[in-house]
Amino acid sequence: METILVVEDEENILEALKYNISKEGYKFLSASDGETAINLARENSPDLIILDVMIPKLDGFEVCRILRRETNIPIFMLTAKTEEMDRVIGLEIGADDYITKPFSMRELLARIKNILRRFSNSKNLSVNSSQGIINIWNLKIDSISHSVELNGTEINFKPKEFELLHFLASNPGRAFTRMQLLEHLWDENYFGDIRTVDVHVRWVRQKIESDPSAPKMLKTIRGVGYRFMSDD
């Protein structure tokens, strides 16, 4: 049974989430403040964390920063609908996605299923995969161990960052639009912002490029999208 930790201090929202998430067959854990959330995450290693921004003791941003240094557990940030900056900050500090209040419970449950399925698939790739290892530029991308080495040194990648890098590096020289990347990597049930692609591209560049502001591997194709360059 997969476990979902919800960090929310509004009792009515928490109760609604508990009812619907439990009804879907997930184990439900909850915390109403940041300190408790960190402790529960460390003790239980949940499969997904839904994290409100405005919570007591430690706010959601700080909780996300701390947990992202320790784990790759997917994190959804809960933000106010009008606070675009909260959503941007959440993505920049390592959240995998955001959900705006008020939200559709049906949409939320669909997104929970999608990210848990993708995260599970990324951890259970077939050892017979023909795409096992990609050696390109100074990178070694291993889809079996879900690891990336840069000049022989392993670099930590979040699941979605890895999927993006692996997909683009598997298709060197081919340009993809943001919408194509969104549809391929986030699938048709994704309800978020297309700018999520740009944020993840920026994160990948920061990890693989010697100068992320002038990338040589992961290029922006003006008016189109992105292309991973061939190294020949």
N, C-alpha and C positions, 0 to 999 in steps of 0.2 A: 504494500500500500504506500503510495507516494504521500509525502508530508508537505503541507503548505503552512508557512508561518505568516500570519497577518499582524502587522504592527499598526494599530489604529486606536486613538483615544476617544473617538465618538462612539458611544455605546450602541446607538441604533444602527450605525453602519456596520459595526463589528458583529452584531447579532445577525444582521442580514447576510453578511459574508459567511459566518459560521454555518448558518442553515443551508445555504446554497452550495457551498464548497463541500460540506459533509455529505450532502445529498448526492453529490457526484461520485462519492466513494473515496475521497481523499481524507487523510488524517489531518485534523485541524489543530494548529497551535496558535496562540495569540499573546500579544504583549501590548501594553498601553503606554509604554515609555521606551526611550532609546536604550537605556542601560539593560533593562530586562530583555529587550530584543536581542542585543548582542550576546548575552548569556545563553538565551534559548537557542540561538543559531549555533553557537559553539558546542552546546551540549547535545543537540539533536540532529545537526547537519540536514536541515530540511531540503527538499527538492526545489522549492521556490519560495521566495520571500516577497510579500506584497507590503510595501513600506510607505506609510504616510509621511509627508514632509514635515507637517506641523505636529510634533509630538513632544511631550515633556522630557526634561533632563538632558537628553542629546537629541537634536533634531534629526530628521531623516537623512539629510545630506551627510552629517557626520557619521551616522550609523553606516551609511553606504560606503563612505571612504574607508572606515575601519574594516568592515567585512570584505570589501573588495581586495584589500591587501592580504587577506587570509584565505579566501575561497573564491571559486568561480561559480558558486550557486547563482542561478538567474535571479535578478532583482527587478521588480516592477515598482516604480515610484507612483504614489498617489498625489496628484497636484490639483490645485484649484484651476478651473477651466480658463480663467482669465490670466493666469500667471505663466506666460510663455517662458520667461526667464527661468522659472523653476524647472521647467521641462528640459531646457538647454543645459542648465547646470547639472541636473540629474544624469543626463547622458554623458556629459563630460567627465564626471567623477566615477563613472563605471556602471551605472544602471543599464540594464538591457533594454528597458522600454519604460513608458510611462502611461498612466491611466488618469484621465481627468474626471474630476467631480463636477456635477453628478454623472454617474456612469451607468451604462446599461449592464445589468447582471448577465444577460445572455452574451453580450460582447466580451465581458470579462472572462466568463467561463470558456468561451471559444479560444481566447488568447492564452489562457492557462493550459488548455489541452495542447495547443500548438507548440508552445515553448517547451513544455515537458516532453513532448514527442521528439522535438528536434534535439533537445539536450540529451535525451536517452539514446537517440540514434548516433549522436556524435561520440558517445562513450562506448558504443557497441558496434563499431565499424567491422565489417567482415575482414578476417585475416587473409582472405583470398582476393581482396580488392585489387583490380588491375591498376588502380590509381594509388597504390600504396605509398610510394615515395616520389616526390618531385624535387629534382635538383635544378635550380635555376638561379642565375646570378650567384650570390654568395649565400643562398638560402637552401636549407634542406627541410622540406615540408612533408611530414609523415602522417598520413591519414589513419594509420593503424594505431600508433601511440598517441595521436592527436597532439603532436609536438612540432615546434618550429625551432631550427637552429640557424643562427646568423654567425657566419665565420666560425662555426664549431661550438658556439655558445648558445645554450638553450634559452629562448625568450618565452616568457609567459604570455599566452593569448587567451582571452575569454572565448567561449564557444562561438559566438557570432562573429567575432573578429577572425577566428580561424576559418570558419566557413567562407567568409568573404575572400580572404587571402587564397585559400585552397581553390575556390571556384575560378578566380581570375587567373591565378598562376597555371591552372589546368588548361586555360585557353589563351596562351600568350599571343599577343598581336591583335586580338579581337576586341573591338570596342563594344561596351554594353551601356545602354542608357540606365539612368537611375531607376526608372520604372521596371526595366528588365531585371535588374539586381534585386529590387524590392520584391517582385513577384517570385523570383527564383529562390531567394534565401529567406524571405519572410512569409511566403506562400499567399494564396488568394484570400485567406481569412484575416490577413493583417489589417488593422484598422488605424495604424499610426501615421506619422508624418513622413513624407518622402525624404525630408532632410535627415532622417535617421541614417540614410545611406551615406551622406556627406560626413556625418559625425564619425561613423565607423571607418570610413576611408581615412579620415584624419588620424584616428587612433592607430590604424595599421601602419600608416606612413611614419608615425612617430617611433614605431618599433623596428622598422626595417630600413628606412632611408637614412643615409648619413646627414642629409640636409632635407628635412621634411618640407621646407618651403620651396625647394627646387628638386622635386623627386625625379629619379632616373628610372625607377622600376614601375611604380604605380602612377601613371600619367592621367591628368585631366584632359579630355578631348572636348575642347570648347564647343558648346552647342549640342553636344552628344551625351557624354557621360565619362566613363573611365575605361582605361585599357592597361593591362599588365604587359610590359614590353618584353619582347624576346631578348635573350642575352647573346645572340649570335651577331 
